[in-house]
């Protein structure tokens, strides 16, 4: 049977752990509220921007004068994967699910003979992918000092992508992140950034709008902004998903710690009772011997 002192020390250790996980759960809940509000506030703008881009691009998608961000390079030999994860752990399977989605995508591309390049945002994704794709990693964005994700962070990433695209470093760029559904549900998501995807079969009412100046000129200015908006939306969704996953993970950890404390307390009481019983037996035996 376990030593009483060891059991008592272990119970105190688990209690201290439970205090930490409970505190982290409360902090994550507070951060989640702000992150969720930011993600939900950004969705209507991103959706509307997508609608405008879709209707502008539909009429020029097949034209020779279509902007490069829409028409693409004419090939898909080199793929750039932007893997957005968190800077910190203790958030359940949040980072693993994004990294797994990117890993499967990269493996499929490599199997098809494509060239894969990886740009990571957040060190957790980099840690999980570098063992298998070290040679494919070309850059990393460190956001560990950023307290709250802002549009400027998305701008920095977007401008880097545009510069690389204009330099001919890749043909297709895809971002991997997690879309926030609820505290217990975050959906790993894939979104192609370059070239912009256009649903040519969509016949919404905006298709009848007339634009001034012409569509080509507007798209040339609007496509980079739309891509940066998509990156910003992905970062906001990731922020909310991370806090939701951390809140859920810390809640589970707190519950598990409570269950462990209960089991250890029962074991401690049984051990103490057994020790007392043994002492009584020794006393009675000694008294009878006299």
Number of C-alpha atoms within 10 A of each C-alpha: 9 10 11 16 10 11 17 13 11 16 20 13 13 18 17 13 16 21 13 15 23 19 15 19 23 15 14 22 18 13 18 22 13 14 25 23 12 18 22 15 13 18 16 11 13 18 14 11 18 20 16 16 21 21 22 23 27 18 14 17 20 12 12 9 11 19 20 17 22 21 19 16 16 9 9 14 15 18 21 27 26 27 26 27 28 24 18 13 14 17 20 17 15 27 30 17 19 22 24 15 16 26 18 11 17 22 15 12 16 13 10 10 11 15 17 22 21 26 22 24 24 20 21 20 23 26 12 15 21 14 9 10 16 13 11 17 17 12 13 16 16 13 15 11 7 10 7 12 15 13 14 11 17 21 18 12 18 22 15 11 23 16 11 14 21 12 9 11 14 22 21 22 22 18 23 25 33 26 23 27 14 13 19 13 15 22 17 21 16 20 16 17 25 26 22 23 17 17 11 13 7 11 11 10 8 12 16 9 9 10 11 8 8 10 18 19 14 16 21 15 11 15 23 20 16 20 26 23 22 24 26 24 25 25 25 30 25 29 26 29 33 32 28 29 25 28 28 20 22 23 19 16 19 23 15 14 21 16 12 16 19 13 13 17 16 12 16 21 14 14 17 15 12 13 15 12 12 12 12 12 12 12 12 11 11 10 9 8 7 5
